[in-house]
Amino acid sequence: MDVAGKSSLWGKVFSWSHGRVPQTSQVVAAMLGLAGPIAVGAMVGHPRIGMVISLGGLALSGDGKSETLREQAPGLLYSLVAGSAAVFTGSTMAGRGMPATFGIPAIAAAAGLLGGISRPMVRATTQFILYTTIAANLNSGEAHPLGTMLLFLLGAAWTSGLSLGLRPLFRAMRIQIPHAPENVAPSRIYSVRQLLSRWWKSLAHLSGWQYTLRITLCLVAAEAFDWIWPHHHGYWVSITVVIVVHRNLQAALTRALQRAAGTALGVLLISLLLLGTPPTWAIIAMIAVLAAARPILKETHYAAYAAVMTPLVILLLDFGQAPSWSPIVDRLFATLAGCTLALTLGYLIWPKLSSPGRMPVENKGNQDPV
């Protein structure tokens, strides 16, 4: 890569995009969806329960671009089903050692393959892989997998209710951010039969298996890392891999660099925020601010979005536990390892193996799981 190419690449990594800023109601819904359950859990003396409920809010508060209930409902439904199934599956595998070690890459392979059916399935299956990984390593006490799933559903219902209910309320109060109409051509609607037929035909080409092979290879390597380096939040390698490895191979390099840069900054940020062991109410306030910034930055600056998501997820997963530098340092190294695996096994070895001529639906778009 020449100097001009490197300059262009780093320009893409740190540049602001022209994504549409989400509505005020969606920002408020994201903030209350995550911070609300955490605050209630802390007040009643069950912070870990509040944390699991907030994970449901994290899964359901990712998209603030849809304008109408009809546009929002399908995405919310896909996220609800995928997240709930993932939490139940992951909770079932939690603490089971080798079954979880082999189970997560196998589940990711199956989900990754099915994700090629349609664009909504892209986001749903990626969310399924991510939340299965989180739930398999979730410290939620002795909760039954079904109970954990119900808590997740409660958080998802709370956040989706806020998302659907605050929009008309804010419009009535005239405090929404006005958006200029976008000239977007209506997408073609395919029947289920057409989608399945196209997906089946794509499996005759390497491109139809590409994401499945890439994510599985990276997760196997991540599980090996966790086995070699146990008791050091090694599962964060898998979480990073799922987030960084995208179906769109052309966007993988830029996204990996954005994620690595943002994550390093995010770990530094959370280290400074936790300096001096802040009280519970201060941590809840941090979660609220980060949750509100998340949907805005997701559409405008992905590196900054990654810098916000990293401390947000750390604060959620560690809520109710005494802050410590050791997990933060562990997650920094694990995230850098995950980015390295995603960049090498998930990107660098694949362009030469891929045929540019025929690309299935799974490689035509990117959907972030969180």
Buried (B, 14 or more C-beta within 10 A) or exposed (E): EEEEEEEEEEEBBBEEEEBBBBBBBBBBBBBBBBBBBBBBBBEEEBBBBBBBBBBBBBBBBBBBBBEEEEEBEEBBEBBBBBBBBBBBBBBBBBEEEEEBBEBBBEBBBBBBBBBBBBBBBBBBBBBBBBBBBBBBBBEBEEBEBEBBBBBBBBBBBBBBBBBBEBBEEBEEEEEBEEEEEEEEEEEEEEEEEEBEEBBEEBBEBBBBBBBBBBBBBBBBBBBBBBEEBEEBBBBBBBBBBBBBBBBBBBBBBBBBBBBBBBBBBBBBBBBEBBEEEBEBEEBBBBBBBBBBBBBBBBBBBBBBBBBBBBBBBBBBBBBBEEBEEEBBBBBBBBBBBBBBBBBBBBBEEBEEEBEEEBBBBBBEEBBBBB
